Amino acid sequence: MSKKLRFYTDEHVPNSVVKGLQLRGVDVLTTKDARMLGESDEVHIAFAKKEERVIFTQDEDFLRLHAQGFEHSGIVYANQRTPIGEIVRGLMLIYQILEFKEMKNHLEYL
């Protein structure tokens, strides 16, 4: 049986995105709820990997870390100007189509 995606959002993600996903039954953990506010991006990647969660971010630094070869359990990136509805729809599409194992060290753009 395939393992459903679970998301971890960094501190740049609006709460309305988190709520939109949770209302649709998606398991989302925020940086605040994980008590990880202020941690480095590398620490966030390690935490998400340990927790087997895909990071959703609007912070370009995660793109750099991916390009440098940091191992991760998946990163989804959206530009800061991307509308909230578009973000939620894009994340739901990824949630419905991709399996956890397919996201390992994979980067998706919204």
Secondary structure, DSSP 8 states (H G I E B T S, - for coil): ------EEE-TTS-HHHHHHHHHTT--EEETTTTT-TT--HHHHHHHHHHTT-EEEE--THHHHHHHTT---S-EEE--TTS-HHHHHHHHHHHHHH--HHHHTT-EEE-
